[in-house]
């Protein structure tokens, strides 16, 4: 059970469904208990808070009745939640959004990484649904808490704005902060952030005007002057202080990470020269493979070399240890490249390697591919393809064998020399101390015996605390005499590492050995909770960490590859450890499932992301597949989802939907097990542009959701209905359904749902000329898409903001937004989003009078749309705008014949699609042709028909979009004749 006070008082069940708490006094009782956050409240205090000076005749009994009603409303666990203690009543829970808000703020303030800080602050602010304790904020018992929380929200907003300024997001902030500044005109910190954003966006006059307004308000309302910091900022803006120069705007999105390289837990010893050499090789070669036996330090060297290199599109680590299946999918998932549906069912999109190659084609980045020996052939094939397709790509691989790809440069990683080996051993055996002379000589013996292998040295050093340096050396000598005859024929260094692991294993107790093997069953490492699920408690984990058998990077723990492989040799395929592991991760996925539809959506998406390798290790589980279906969809892992669903439930409605997404086949599903599966099929049809197939499924799903009181399902179906209505030109239905959907999704805290509804409403506001509202919705959608890492949606929102900037008369900002959107779309290998941005750039070019550039961009888009038409068998809805723009270009050049041909084609496509606004656009274009041909009456008739058609669907041409119509009318003159 979760409780919400950051807005109207709300309660949600564990599955995310709202819980109704009837009767005002019962809700007031709950609000009062929530104000105290688990602390007991006396009965007298509650009576006074609820009834004030007009208490009931028997206040104690009446209060007990309200408590009973509250417990019943909270369900079977209500008595455990609302408890009575000697000092009063308390609500025993920490599942309160205000507590979660405070925790996120603490985490944000504790981190130095700007992107992480911005994300945590965004998560915190996303919890808010309105003013704190909305329906009880004027009650005496809630007033102080509500005021405190509102103040914390504003402070968090100011902190977030400052972080985003440091990330180069001034263009977005300049608009976003306008509304909160209007609501809180006297907050100087908020005003300062807004002034900086405006100034850095080239809007100096507005920044200065903001300061002037604040100074006047302070003087009039409080008799005060602005603080010294704000005065200094004002003066700096006046003199255009270079210190105010903006951080460069991000190439795509400031929220998009540029690396996933881990921060090393310990210093790299003895490899400085090797790091320099590897970096030099990457400067001259596009594929460098570090080779050597297990335990020699290939991964640490690769990470150290990569960490010092600056690639515009970042450096990315892909770990293949524990990876099964398609290597391209593993790389794409790590890079955040989503699967996208084909143009229609039965026409599959490019396969994973081809899509990945297309996504990387224009990027300059480094891929660090670790432990390639596990999948050497598929990795080699993929690397060869990527290097051929992406000239800006560099690959640094680690493997026990060559990839044998043309152009590969091998760098054999040698063991540490004697001096470096002793230095490493000493650093691990006696951190911060120097060994005495006797111990130092024994350390040299150990390092020689262990051939300078870093992993072997670290394992041996872990035993010094118990055995001493000499004791370790003597026991190693005994071990190697035994192995000298037992393992003849093995390479010497492999014998060395095996011997040390054997020796370390023998020093473990039986419980420690069992624990180590249990941990090895988790290919992606594990949390303490996961370790406990397979029988490894914190004490055992701590013991293994102290022996350097387990690497601790809280909250996760992992085994080095050599040790994990050693342990897995000791586990039979049917060992109960694997069953316990699978049960834990299946349960985790089932636990996550409801949260993917509510306030904790982003948190659980990240948690499942962290467990990706472990979840993939669970095979053949229908429970797991059903629990992860929505996760796979949200993360754009359509192929992975389809593979799992096809293996366990081929022919099911969800499998059929994923089959359509990956272009495998058009599904014909007759039976649906529930309303959500029926909705999902409709959602897929709409995503693919098949409105006719979606409509009956959507109508039935919406009716079922309402009958079941499934609020999430109702909101999802309403969003679908809004999208369907936009396709059909039914703007009133689109607005009504979209608004209702957005309200429900906002109440539920489902940010993905908010994104769907706000997208439709933003486009609708753009169509109807409410550009301010459209911009606000697109900015909100952009923040949500960035927070959820929905990079294709981020691209669309950037381009949509570009459209709004153009309509508001700011072509420079429009060009910037469209360029960022287009680049991000290309990084996702998403031609739909790329074309949306390209069309926007064409609009900017034509409005600027650059007809040649505009024609080139629109022609590229038209060619791509024609290929889509060949797949669909009907025109794509974007083709009408493109034909109209090309027609206007021809008309502006005076080529009436070409202009008429283009506008006639556009009119035919618009009528086939059934979009009245597109028909009107083609008619306006033909009116321009008529003017060129001297047919004034025809031009006037066409303009009047177009106006009537637009008004008939409630979308008259907004002033900002009347450029062509006004130009054509001006050419007609006052008397209706062509000038």
Residue, then its C-alpha position, 0 to 999 in steps of 0.5 A: x500500500x502506497x500513500x500520496x500527499x504531494x497533491x490530492x490525498x491518494x492511496x494505491x494498492x500494491x498493484x498500483x490500483x487506486x484505493x478509495x477512502x470514503x467519507x471526509x472525516x476518514x480521509x482527514x484522519x488519514x491525512x493527519x496520520x500521514x502528516x506525522x509520518x509514522x509518529x503516534x498521534x494522541x486521540x485527543x489531538x486527533x479529535x481536536x484536529x478533525x472536529x475543532x471546536x465542534x466535537x461529537x457527543x462521544x468523541x472517543x467512540x466516534x474517533x474509534x469508528x473513523x479508525x475502523x472505517x479507515x482500516x476497512x478502506x485499506x483492506x485486509x492489512x488495514x489493522x496492521x497499517x493503522x495501529x494503536x499504541x499507548x500514546x496514540x494512533x499511528x500509520x505504520x508505513x514508509x511508503x509515502x511519496x513525501x518520504x520518497x521525495x526526501x530520499x531522492x533529494x538526499x541522493x541527488x545532493x550527495x552525488x557529484x555527477x551532473x546527469x545523475x543529479x539531474x535525473x534524481x531531481x527529476x524523479x523527485x519532482x515527478x512525484x508531485x501531482x499538485x500542491x501538497x495535501x491538496x484537499x487538506x492544506x488549509x486545515x490547521x493540522x496540515x498547514x505547516x507540513x504542506x508549506x514545508x513540502x511546497x518550499x522543498x519542491x521549489x528548492x528542488x526545482x531551483x537546484x534542478x534548473x542550475x544543474x541543467x544550466x550546467x549541462x547546456x540545457x539553457x534553450x529549454x529552460x528559458x521557456x520552461x521556467x517562465x511559468x514557475x517564475x510567474x507563479x513565484x515572482x519573488x524567488x530570487x534563486x529561481x529568477x536568477x536561473x531564468x535570467x541565465x537561461x534567457x541570456x544564454x539563449x540569446x534573449x538578453x533583453x528578456x533577461x534584463x526585463x525579468x530583473x527589472x520586474x523583480x526589482x519593481x515588485x520587491x520595492x512595491x510589495x516589500x520595500x526591499x532591493x534585490x540581493x547582491x547575487x542577483x544584482x551582480x548577475x544583472x550587471x554581468x548581463x549588461x556588460x556581457x561578461x564572458x563568464x556567463x557564456x553558455x555551456x555548449x548545448x548537447x548534440x542531442x540530449x543532455x540526459x543521454x549518457x555518453x559513457x558507461x565505463x565503471x569507476x575503478x575501485x582500486x588504483x591500476x598498478x604497473x600499467x602506465x606504459x601499457x595504457x599509453x601504448x594502447x591509447x596510441x594504437x587506438x589513435x592509428x588503428x580502428x580495432x585493437x585486441x588485448x590478448x592474454x591468459x585469464x587473470x593477466x589484467x586485460x579488462x583493467x588495462x582496457x578500462x584504464x586506456x578507454x577512460x582517458x580518451x575523449x570521443x564525441x559520442x562516448x566510450x561504452x563497455x560491453x561485457x560478453x561474460x555471461x552473454x548468450x544469444x545475439x551479440x548485436x542485441x547486447x550491444x544495442x541494449x547497452x547503447x540504448x538503441x531501441x528496436x523499432x517496428x517495420x513499416x507494416x506486418x510481414x515487412x520486417x525491419x533490418x535485423x539487429x546487426x544492420x540496425x546497429x550498424x546504421x545507428x553507429x554510421x554517423x557516430x564517433x565512439x569507442x566500444x570496449x568489448x570485454x571477454x570476447x573469447x566466449x562468443x568469438x565468432x559472432x563478435x568478430x562478424x559483428x565487429x567486421x560489419x560495424x567497422x565497415x559501416x561506421x568510419x568514426x568507430x573504434x573498438x578495443x577488445x579483450x580476448x584470450x584469442x584474436x578476433x581475426x578481423x581485417x585491420x586488427x592490431x593485437x596487443x599481448x598483455x604481459x604479466x607485471x614485471x618484478x617491481x610492479x608485481x611487488x608493488x601490487x602485492x604490497x598495495x593489496x596485502x598491506x594497504x598504506x604500509x611498507x613491508x619490512x625487509x624480511x617480508x619484502x624478500x618473501x613478497x618477491x618470492x611470491x611474485x616470481x612464483x605467481x608469474x606476475x599475474x595480477x589476479x593471482x597476486x590479489x588472491x594471494x595477498x588476501x591471505x596475508x592477514x591470516x598467514x603472513x607474507x612468509x606463510x603465504x610463500x611457503x604454502x604456495x611452494x607446497x602447492x606448486x610442487x604438487x601441481x608441477x606433475x599433476x598439470x603437465x601440458x597446460x600453459x605455464x601461466x594458466x597452471x599458475x592461475x589455476x594453482x592459486x585459485x585451487x589453493x584459495x578454494x582449499x582455504x575456504x570452509x564448506x559454507x564459503x565454497x557453497x556461497x561462492x558457487x551460488x554467487x557464480x550462478x549470477x552472470x550479471x553479479x547480484x545484490x545482497x537480496x539476490x545473494x540471500x535468495x541463494x543462501x549467501x548471507x551478509x557474513x559469508x559475503x563479507x568473508x569472501x570479499x575479504x579474501x578477494x574472491x568477490x568484488x564488492x561494488x555496493x549495492x552489487x557484488x560480482x565474481x571475476x570471470x576466472x573465479x566464476x568459471x572455476x566455480x561453475x565447473x563445480x555446479x551440475x546443470x540441475x543444481x538447486x542453486x540455479x532453480x533458486x536463482x531463477x525463482x528469485x529473478x522471476x519473483x523480482x520481475x513479478x514484483x516489478x510488474x505493477x510498478x512499471x505502471x505507476x510512480x516508481x516506473x523509472x526506478x523499476x526500469x533501472x532495477x530491471x536494467x541492472x539485472x538484464x544478464x541475470x534475467x536472460x539466464x532464466x530460460x523457458x519460464x512463462x511466468x518470467x516472460x509474462x512478467x517482463x512483457x511490458x518491460x521489454x516493450x517500454x525498453x524497446x527490446x521487441x526482438x528479445x520479448x518476441x523470442x521469449x514469448x514465442x518460446x513459451x506462449x507462441x500464438x498468444x495475444x502478447x506474442x502476436x503483438x510482438x510478432x507484428x512489432x518485429x515484422x514477423x507476421x500480421x497477427x489474427x487473434x480471435x481470443x484475448x485473455x483480458x482487456x489489457x492484451x486486447x488493448x495492446x494489440x490495438x496499440x500495436x495496430x495504431x503504432x503501425x498506422x492501421x486505424x481500421x484494425x485498431x478501432x474495434x479492439x480499442x472500443x471493446x478494451x475501453x468498455x472492459x476497462x471501465x467495467x473493471x474499474x481498471x484506471x490504467x487501462x482506461x487511460x491507455x485506451x483513451x490515449x489510443x482513442x485520441x491518437x485514432x481521432x487525430x488520424x481521422x481528423x476528429x479533433x474534438x474527440x482527440x482533445x476530450x480523450x487525450x485530456x482525460x487520459x492525461x489526467x488519469x495517467x498523472x494521478x497514477x504517476x505513469x510517466x510513459x502514459x503521460x508522454x503518450x497523452x501529452x504527445x497527442x495534446x501537444x500536436x492538437x494544440x499546435x494544429x489549433x494555434x495554441x503554440x504556448x500550450x503546445x510548447x509546454x506539453x512538448x517540453x514536459x514530454x521531453x523531460x519525461x522521455x529523457x527520464x525514461x530513456x525513450x530516445x526516439x521519443x526524445x527525438x520527436x519532442x526536440x523536433x516538435x519544439x523546433x516546430x513551435x520555435x519556428x511558429x513563434x518566429x525563432x528560426x535559429x532555435x528551430x534549426x537547433x532543435x531539429x538538428x538535435x532531433x535528427x541526430x538523435x534519430x540517426x543514433x537510434x536508426x529510426x527513419x521515421x523520427x529522422x524524417x520528421x526532423x528533416x521535414x522540420x529543417x525543410x520548413x525552416x529553410x523555406x521560411x528563410x528563403x533558401x528554396x534550394x536547401x528546402x527542396x533538397x530536404x523535402x525531396x529526400x523525405x518524399x523519396x523515403x515516403x514513397x518507399x513507405x507507400x510501396x510497403x503499406x499499399x497506401x500513402x503515408x500521412x506525412x506525404x501530403x505536407x511534403x508534396x504541398x511544400x514542394x508545390x509551394x517551392x515550385x510556385x514561388x519559383x514561377x513553375x506553375x505546371x510542376x506546382x500543379x502536378x505536386x499539389x494535385x498529387x497531394x490532394x489525391x493522397x489527402x483524400x485517400x488518407x481522409x484528413x480534411x486539413x491535408x485536403x485544405x492544404x492542397x487546395x491552398x497550394x492549388x490556389x497559388x497555382x491558379x494565381x500564377x495562371x491568372x485564374x483569380x476566381x478559381x484561386x478565391x474559390x479554392x481558398x474559401x473551400x479550404x477555409x471552410x474545411x478547416x473550420x468544419x473540423x475546428x482547426x482554422x489556420x493559425x496566424x503563424x501558419x498563414x504565410x502562404x495563404x496571405x501571400x496568395x491573397x496579397x497577389x490577388x489584390x483587393x478586387x479579387x484579380x491577379x496583380 
